Every structure is written in C-alpha cells, then in structure tokens.
Amino acid sequence: MQHVSTALPHTYAIGIEPADIDFMGHVNNANYLKWVQAAVIDHWQRLAPAEAVAGHLWVALKHEITYRKPAFLDDDVIATVLLEKVQGARAFYETIIKRGEDVLAEVKSSWCCLDAETLRPSRLANSVVEHFFPKADLRD
C-alpha cells in the first residue's frame, strides 16, 4: 500500500553546539545528518501512538543532501520534515533546514521501519500511518 503525501510539515528546532563548528568556522556538514535523524525521529515520536513508538524502530537507508549555505554557532536553525510517502516498511522524507528564510540544506531520505523485538523490517498498520496523513488518499 502507498500513501501519497497529504502530511502536514513538522518543525524541529536545532541547537548548534560549539563542537559542531569545524576548522572553517561554520557547522561541519556531518552534523546535518545528525539533525535530520533527530528531526525525523521527533516527527515519529510526536505523531505515532505510544504503542507504535514502543514497538518500532527506524533506521536510515539513504540520505541525499544538497548543501546551500553554511550555518554558524549563534544561528537559529529549524528543520522542517515532510513525510512524502510510506510504502511497505519504508518511509520517504524531505527535510529542509533553514535559518530564517535562508535554505541551508535540502535532504531527501529513506528509512526502514523495524520491529523493536525482532529487528526485522515491519510494515506499519494503516491505523498508525493515518496519524501522519490527515484525510489521506489511500491507494493500493
């Protein structure tokens, strides 16, 4: 089953630490992966029912990052997460990292849902997926 995105964007505030700054005086690019992971997991934990959160884990399969502008220590940075679709045990996200109106990075990522006990891929029940897609158009 595939759910085409009618999802509402989820925002996640990013805290920049002194350790995030590299030799060039801005946030090291590797930190963007940490931010995307935190934002996507926050999205899951806030919208999914508690029993689904307890019973499932997410692992990243792929990240494709386009860096636009650097981030600095005192910047106010927000990640906006949009769940594009859920297909089988996989979820596809777009995350936009911004400082004000400036886009710092655009990230496309795919994730695999795992059963928390068996650590094997697990499809989410439609009743769980529906929490992420208000008035979703459900298609086979």
C-alpha positions, 0 to 999 in steps of 0.5 A: 500500500502507498500513501501519497503525501497529504502530511502536514510539515513538522518543525524541529528546532536545532541547537548548534553546539560549539563542537559542531563548528569545524576548522572553517568556522561554520557547522561541519556538514556531518552534523546535518545528518545528525539533525535530520535523524533527530528531526525525523525521529521527533516527527515519529515520536510526536505523531505515532501512538505510544504503542507504535513508538514502543514497538518500532524502530527506524533506521536510515537507508539513504540520505541525499543532501544538497548543501546551500549555505553554511550555518554558524554557532549563534544561528537559529536553525529549524528543520522542517520534515515532510513525510512524502510517502510510506510504502511497505516498511519504508518511509520517504522524507524531505527535510529542509533546514533553514535559518530564517528564510535562508535554505541551508540544506535540502535532504531527501531520505529513506528509512526502514521501519523495524520491529523493536523485538525482532529487528526485522523490517515491519510494515506499519498498520494503516491505523498508525500511518493515518496519524501522519496523513490527515484525510489521506488518499489511500491507494493500493 
